[in-house]
Each structure stands twice: as structure tokens, then as C-alpha cells.
Amino acid sequence: MARDERATLLEVHLALTDEQFHSLKFLLEGQIPAGLLHPASRPELCRILLQRFPGNSLRVTARILRQLGRLDLIQHFQLPLEEQIPEETPWEPSGDTSKVRGDPTSGCRPGAIPAPPVNPQRLMEKDLMQIAQRLGKEWQEVGILHLGLERSRLEQIQEENPGNPVLWNFEMLREWRRRERQEATVSRLRSCLEHARLDPGILDFLQSLQGD
């Protein structure tokens, strides 16, 4: 059984693009030390998962794939899913994130008046990842002008995740969510991004979340 598990795990990892594989490792950081994850190749990550989650590595991988939006791989390899994925707890900052220009309570670009929340639904990491995958080269413009974040913080995010634009976008959105805490709702983010130069699919996606 372990042999089948290892083979399936490796096939799943090989089916991911390099960018998605890096995202997979990033989302595993809370469960596996970053020092082991960052240098790991696909076969090495399979070995780490099998050691850390004996008999459960495919379930753990399926949960991350769901966050990455790769439901096709879950179905293709018939990966086991948890009966109920618990709501994630808000990620608390480990350092000083108070250096924000403009009104720190606005949640949008300085001077913007956010629309009143229609739905208080908080954004989960899987939602942020799907938005991050759609953001283009103007991510810093979005962060500074529309989310009210510091340029220096965005540059730090870029340095911490070299060569991975999706993770730059993802970390930027998490920074906004950290700052907003309970106010980081779907409707608030949509109001912040409404006038940004974005893929229209992002606003459609947020609208669909509001309609759930």
C-alpha cells in the first residue's frame, strides 16, 4: 500500500507546473519546517510527506490541491478528501505590519470610501490563491493604490519569494487580510479592487463568492 501511495504521490507532483509545485510547498509550511520544504525536489517532497503523514499523505496533498484549484488532479487520481475541512483561523502577523499609508481602517486606497459589506463572509486562503493566480504584472500598483500597502513591504514579499509571481500576489493579499482582520470580507475586497486595472474575472469571482 505504501508503495502505491508513493507512486501516486509522485505522479501528482509531476503533474503540477513548477509554479504550482512551489505554491504547494509554500502552503505546507505550517505543517513541515520551511528548511526541509524549500530545497526539496518532487521525489524528496514525496519522501517527506510519507514520513510526516504516514498513511495520510494523499489526504494532505488533496487538501492543498483544493486550495490551488486543481480539483482535476484530485478527481483523476481519486485522492481521498477530508469529510469536512475546518474553517481556517485568521493568520496573525509575526512582525510589525502597522506601517500603512492612508487611513489604516479604510482597507482600500487612501481616500476611498468602501462600500458597506453586503456579505460578511471572510476570505479563505483558497480564495486568495485563486485571485492571486489571476493578478497580472500590475500587482504592486494594485497593492499600493487600491489596497493601501507600503511599497517597501511589497518589495520584501518579492525578495522572500524569488521568481514566483503568484506567491507575490498571494502574500500581498494575505498582508491586506492580516491588516483588516475581521473586516477582510469578500465585499470589502471587491470594493477595493473595483476600479483597479484587473482581469475582469477577478471581480466576477468575488461576486460569485458573495452569491454563495
HUDA-V376093 format. One record per residue. N is the residue number from 1. SS is DSSP state (a for helix, b for strand, c for the rest). D_FIRST is the distance of its C-alpha to the first C-alpha in whole Angstrom. Layout:
N/SS/D_FIRST  N/SS/D_FIRST
This chain:
1/c/0  2/a/4  3/a/5  4/a/5  5/a/6  6/a/9  7/a/10  8/a/11  9/a/12  10/a/14  11/a/15  12/a/17  13/a/18  14/a/20  15/c/21  16/c/23  17/c/27  18/a/28  19/a/30  20/a/27  21/a/24  22/a/27  23/a/27  24/a/24  25/a/24  26/a/28  27/a/26  28/c/24  29/c/27  30/c/27  31/c/24  32/c/23  33/c/26  34/a/28  35/a/29  36/a/25  37/a/25  38/c/28  39/c/27  40/c/24  41/c/23  42/a/20  43/a/18  44/a/19  45/a/18  46/a/15  47/a/15  48/a/17  49/a/15  50/a/12  51/a/14  52/a/16  53/c/14  54/c/11  55/c/9  56/c/12  57/a/12  58/a/12  59/a/14  60/a/17  61/a/17  62/a/18  63/a/20  64/a/22  65/a/22  66/a/24  67/a/26  68/a/27  69/c/27  70/c/24  71/a/23  72/a/23  73/a/20  74/a/19  75/a/20  76/a/19  77/c/15  78/c/15  79/c/14  80/c/14  81/c/18  82/c/19  83/c/22  84/c/25  85/c/25  86/c/28  87/c/31  88/c/31  89/c/34  90/c/37  91/c/36  92/c/39  93/c/41  94/c/40  95/c/44  96/c/47  97/c/47  98/c/50  99/c/52  100/c/52  101/c/55  102/c/57  103/c/56  104/c/53  105/c/53  106/c/53  107/c/50  108/c/51  109/c/53  110/c/57  111/c/59  112/c/57  113/c/57  114/c/54  115/c/54  116/c/53  117/c/49  118/c/49  119/c/45  120/c/44  121/c/41  122/b/39  123/c/37  124/c/34  125/a/32  126/a/30  127/a/34  128/a/35  129/a/32  130/a/33  131/a/37  132/a/36  133/c/35  134/c/38  135/c/41  136/c/43  137/c/45  138/c/47  139/a/45  140/a/47  141/a/50  142/a/48  143/a/47  144/a/51  145/a/53  146/a/51  147/c/48  148/c/51  149/c/49  150/c/50  151/a/50  152/a/49  153/a/46  154/a/45  155/a/46  156/a/44  157/a/41  158/a/41  159/a/41  160/a/38  161/c/36  162/c/37  163/c/37  164/c/35  165/a/37  166/a/35  167/a/34  168/a/38  169/a/39  170/a/36  171/a/37  172/a/41  173/a/40  174/a/38  175/a/41  176/a/43  177/a/41  178/a/41  179/a/45  180/a/46  181/a/43  182/a/44  183/a/46  184/c/43  185/b/43  186/a/42  187/a/46  188/a/47  189/a/45  190/a/46  191/a/50  192/a/49  193/a/48  194/c/50  195/c/53  196/c/50  197/c/50  198/c/46  199/c/44  200/a/46  201/a/42  202/a/42  203/a/44  204/a/43  205/a/40  206/a/41  207/a/43  208/a/40  209/a/39  210/a/42  211/a/42  212/c/39
